[in-house]
């Protein structure tokens, strides 16, 4: 029985299948659903958990080579939101793309983790190193 770290069996299973340069999406509660893409829904209520909380939880078990965000994240959110997410991404190269381009990359991901985050454009694509 797992005593510490990630406890969600669906999330553990998804992470175990990600290999070098595969991508994983961590999305807010309103992100579109792709029927062919495995989705682990962790949403409970508004902002529980957030994208940042999920990122921080999986980071010890996931070697991230780079992260992608929508350019709109910085436009539609206060600087403090970006500073907090950027702190959680410390040491990871970050790229910004227009939201439409960001969404076009989603179908190539191994899976998607849905959160309860209500932050506009809080979606994140992380690529394994």
C-alpha positions as CSV (number, residue, x, y, z in Angstrom):
1,X,0.0,0.0,0.0
2,X,1.3,3.5,-0.9
3,X,1.8,5.6,2.2
4,X,3.2,8.8,0.9
5,X,3.3,10.8,-2.3
6,X,0.7,10.4,-5.0
7,X,-2.2,8.3,-3.9
8,X,-4.6,8.5,-6.9
9,X,-4.3,5.2,-8.8
10,X,-5.5,6.6,-12.1
11,X,-2.9,9.4,-11.9
12,X,-0.1,7.0,-11.0
13,X,-1.1,4.7,-13.9
14,X,-1.1,7.6,-16.3
15,X,2.3,8.9,-15.1
16,X,3.8,5.4,-15.4
17,X,3.1,5.3,-19.1
18,X,4.8,8.6,-20.0
19,X,8.2,8.3,-21.7
20,X,10.9,10.6,-23.0
21,X,9.5,13.7,-24.7
22,X,5.9,12.6,-24.2
23,X,3.5,15.3,-23.0
24,X,0.9,15.6,-20.3
25,X,-1.8,18.3,-20.0
26,X,-2.8,19.8,-16.7
27,X,-6.0,21.7,-17.3
28,X,-8.5,24.0,-15.6
29,X,-12.1,22.9,-15.0
30,X,-13.4,24.4,-18.2
31,X,-10.9,22.9,-20.7
32,X,-12.4,21.0,-23.6
33,X,-12.8,17.2,-23.4
34,X,-11.1,15.0,-26.0
35,X,-12.8,11.6,-26.1
36,X,-9.7,9.8,-27.4
37,X,-7.4,11.3,-24.7
38,X,-7.2,9.6,-21.3
39,X,-8.5,12.1,-18.7
40,X,-7.9,11.8,-15.0
41,X,-10.5,14.1,-13.4
42,X,-9.2,15.4,-10.0
43,X,-11.7,18.3,-9.8
44,X,-13.6,18.5,-6.5
45,X,-15.0,22.1,-6.2
46,X,-13.9,25.4,-7.6
47,X,-10.1,25.8,-7.3
48,X,-9.6,22.4,-5.6
49,X,-7.2,21.3,-6.7
50,X,-5.5,24.0,-8.8
51,X,-3.1,23.4,-11.8
52,X,-0.3,24.6,-9.6
53,X,-1.1,22.2,-6.8
54,X,-1.2,19.3,-9.2
55,X,2.0,20.4,-10.8
56,X,3.7,20.5,-7.4
57,X,2.3,17.1,-6.5
58,X,3.5,15.3,-9.6
59,X,6.8,17.1,-10.0
60,X,8.8,14.8,-7.6
61,X,7.8,11.9,-9.8
62,X,8.0,13.5,-13.3
63,X,11.2,14.9,-14.9
64,X,10.0,17.9,-16.8
65,X,12.0,19.1,-19.8
66,X,9.8,22.0,-20.7
67,X,6.4,23.6,-20.1
68,X,4.0,25.3,-22.5
69,X,1.3,27.8,-21.5
70,X,-1.1,30.0,-23.5
71,X,0.1,33.5,-24.0
72,X,-3.3,34.6,-22.8
73,X,-2.5,33.4,-19.3
74,X,-0.3,36.5,-18.6
75,X,-2.8,38.8,-20.3
76,X,-5.9,37.7,-18.4
77,X,-4.4,37.2,-14.9
78,X,-2.6,39.4,-12.4
79,X,1.2,39.3,-12.3
80,X,1.0,37.5,-8.9
81,X,-0.7,34.4,-10.6
82,X,2.2,34.1,-13.1
83,X,4.8,34.6,-10.3
84,X,3.2,31.8,-8.3
85,X,3.0,29.4,-11.3
86,X,6.5,30.4,-12.4
87,X,7.8,29.6,-8.9
88,X,6.3,26.1,-9.2
89,X,8.1,25.8,-12.6
90,X,11.5,26.8,-11.2
91,X,14.3,25.5,-13.4
92,X,12.0,24.4,-16.2
93,X,12.1,26.2,-19.6
94,X,8.7,27.8,-20.3
95,X,7.3,28.6,-23.8
96,X,4.2,30.6,-24.5
97,X,1.9,30.0,-27.5
98,X,-1.4,31.5,-28.6
99,X,-4.3,29.6,-27.0
100,X,-5.4,28.1,-30.4
101,X,-1.9,26.8,-31.0
102,X,-1.7,25.5,-27.4
103,X,-5.0,23.5,-27.9
104,X,-3.8,22.1,-31.2
105,X,-0.9,20.4,-29.3
106,X,-3.3,18.7,-26.8
107,X,-4.3,15.6,-28.9
108,X,-0.7,14.5,-29.1
109,X,-0.5,14.2,-25.3
110,X,-0.4,10.9,-23.4
111,X,-3.2,12.2,-21.1
112,X,-4.9,15.1,-19.5
113,X,-5.4,15.8,-15.8
114,X,-8.5,18.0,-15.1
115,X,-8.4,20.2,-12.1
116,X,-10.9,22.5,-10.4
117,X,-8.9,25.6,-11.3
118,X,-11.0,28.6,-12.2
119,X,-8.0,30.7,-13.3
120,X,-8.4,31.8,-16.9
121,X,-6.0,30.0,-19.3
122,X,-4.4,28.1,-16.4
123,X,-3.7,25.1,-18.6
124,X,-0.3,23.7,-18.9
125,X,1.4,21.2,-21.1
126,X,4.5,19.5,-19.6
127,X,7.0,17.5,-21.7
128,X,9.0,14.8,-20.1
129,X,12.8,15.1,-20.3
